[in-house]
Amino acid sequence: MYKRYLFFLATLFFISQLLNAADLKLPSVLGNHMVLQQQSSAAVWGWAEAGATVSVKASWLGTAGLTTANNDGKWKISLLTPKAGGPYEIIISADTTFILEDVMIGEVWVCSGQSNMEMPVKGYRSQPIAGSTDCIAHGSNKNIRLFTVKRQISPVPLDDCEGSWSVSTPADVADFSAVGYFFGRYIQGILGIPVGLIHSSWGGTKVEAWTDEATLHKDFKEIDLAELKTGKIHQNSPTALFNGMVNPILNYGIRGVIWYQGESNRKTPELYARLFPAMIRDWRGRWNQGEFPFYFVQIAPYKYDSVVNSAFLREAQLKSMLNTPNTGMAVTMDIGDYDCIHPADKIPVGKRLAYWALAKTYGIKGIPYCGPVFKEMNVEGGKATLTFDFAESGFTSFEKPLDGFTVAGADKIFHPALATIKKNNLIVWCDEVESPIAVRYCWENYTVGTLFNTAGLPASSFRTDNWDE
């Protein structure tokens, strides 16, 4: 009987220790092997017993920081981070202690969107990633750290998500976002400092699912939010993914965001032209880090069978770049796939996003980062002369015909057109159209871009008119 009593006491003690340990909790995004944003005020936060004193000691700082858990048990403290380096250690104590080891200081980027961002380096079933095996084999890099937010929907904002940080290895690289990894690997190689990538995406999803409820309620009355009240939601319910996969990481200090999404919104380009910039503004406001860089990918050409031409969605993305501060767009007009909505050429996509970051965010002079952007048109003698930004040294088609151009006159009927390069301008004409008033380039669902600047960066599809279809 006495032995049973001792066993009972020991069991109670063990349970009490577990309960005490549960008083101090960290979100999953704070853990071993993480990267904190360099030279910033990086938040460390979590939960503890209400009123508990929490101590946070970072090995790069001389003294520990103290804070108190509020009535809801929430606490947060900011750590001033040094220049990139590590590894470091963070000790977090209340009734119990957590020791976060192998913490690096460097550059942190969020990678988000739908399936073309979610697509892993190893590819999807029967849908490969070009060069994946070589990239996976070279995947070991202690200065690249990876975190994937597990898929999660919610009708209300959540405080935590599932996931864990890992040091880049071939196995981890194989399962990580291809676009995210290729972007991170490129900037890490150029900058020579640690890079942390937080991947949060879900295939087949719309931009409204990634947007906060308050923004939708205020400015987008056409979007029905009734599902949130019933709790019967899915991955495309408005704000469901923001609540489940973005809100949990909003405290985490970042440098910026890369984004690849839009295919699921192609039937409503007018709405997307307003909603996507609103989402960017919303994320920036929620992160409370100012107008951080937001670089995104223009959807690639594909044989969409819908009535709505996906060129209008590409146009909405182009306008978003031109009208939203500190954004940039990686154009994919040359690397689409007629039969597959998930093009295999993801390495150029990651690099084109990286060019924007290296040139605009990190201020490395001399790196080209944007393809030609249509500026204005003048018509004389039956020919249209087009001028562009980001083509200071002119154009090239890499010795291929300049295809994909059409022109229209007052009847608004478009005809295939010829094009030629003349110095830093583009001359477009069609013998069937004596007085052209509109030019379009690659204005189809699937097409292959042929117009590049001399840096090898492709031009977006564009049109000089604003006619309704």
Stockholm file with secondary structure:
# STOCKHOLM 1.0

chainA/1-469         MYKRYLFFLATLFFISQLLNAADLKLPSVLGNHMVLQQQSSAAVWGWAEAGATVSVKASWLGTAGLTTANNDGKWKISLLTPKAGGPYEIIISADTTFILEDVMIGEVWVCSGQSNMEMPVKGYRSQPIAGSTDCIAHGSNKNIRLFTVKRQISPVPLDDCEGSWSVSTPADVADFSAVGYFFGRYIQGILGIPVGLIHSSWGGTKVEAWTDEATLHKDFKEIDLAELKTGKIHQNSPTALFNGMVNPILNYGIRGVIWYQGESNRKTPELYARLFPAMIRDWRGRWNQGEFPFYFVQIAPYKYDSVVNSAFLREAQLKSMLNTPNTGMAVTMDIGDYDCIHPADKIPVGKRLAYWALAKTYGIKGIPYCGPVFKEMNVEGGKATLTFDFAESGFTSFEKPLDGFTVAGADKIFHPALATIKKNNLIVWCDEVESPIAVRYCWENYTVGTLFNTAGLPASSFRTDNWDE
#=GR chainA/1-469 SS CHHHHHHHHHHHHHHHHHHHHHHSBCCTTSCTTCEEETTSEEEEEEECSTTCEEEEEETTSSSCEEEECCTTSEEEEEEECCSSEEEEEEEEESSSEEEEEEEEEEEEEEEEESHHHHCBTTCBTTBCCTTHHHHHHTCCEEEEEEEECCCCCCSSCCSCCCCCEEEECHHHHHHSBHHHHHHHHHHHHHHCSCEEEEEEECTTCCGGGGSCHHHHHHHCTTSCCHHHHHCCCCTTSTTHHIIIIIGGGTTSCCSEEEEECCGGGTTCHHHHHHHHHHHHHHHHHHHTSSSCCEEEECCCCCCCCSSSCTHHHHHHHHHHHHHSTTEEEECCTTSCCSSCSSCSCCHHHHHHHHHHIIIIISCCTTCCCCCCEEEEEEEETTEEEEEEESCTTCEECTTSCCCCEEEECTTCCEEECEEEEETTEEEEECTTCSSCCEEEESCSSSCCCCCEETTSCBCCCEESCCCCC
#=GC SS_cons         CHHHHHHHHHHHHHHHHHHHHHHSBCCTTSCTTCEEETTSEEEEEEECSTTCEEEEEETTSSSCEEEECCTTSEEEEEEECCSSEEEEEEEEESSSEEEEEEEEEEEEEEEEESHHHHCBTTCBTTBCCTTHHHHHHTCCEEEEEEEECCCCCCSSCCSCCCCCEEEECHHHHHHSBHHHHHHHHHHHHHHCSCEEEEEEECTTCCGGGGSCHHHHHHHCTTSCCHHHHHCCCCTTSTTHHIIIIIGGGTTSCCSEEEEECCGGGTTCHHHHHHHHHHHHHHHHHHHTSSSCCEEEECCCCCCCCSSSCTHHHHHHHHHHHHHSTTEEEECCTTSCCSSCSSCSCCHHHHHHHHHHIIIIISCCTTCCCCCCEEEEEEEETTEEEEEEESCTTCEECTTSCCCCEEEECTTCCEEECEEEEETTEEEEECTTCSSCCEEEESCSSSCCCCCEETTSCBCCCEESCCCCC
//
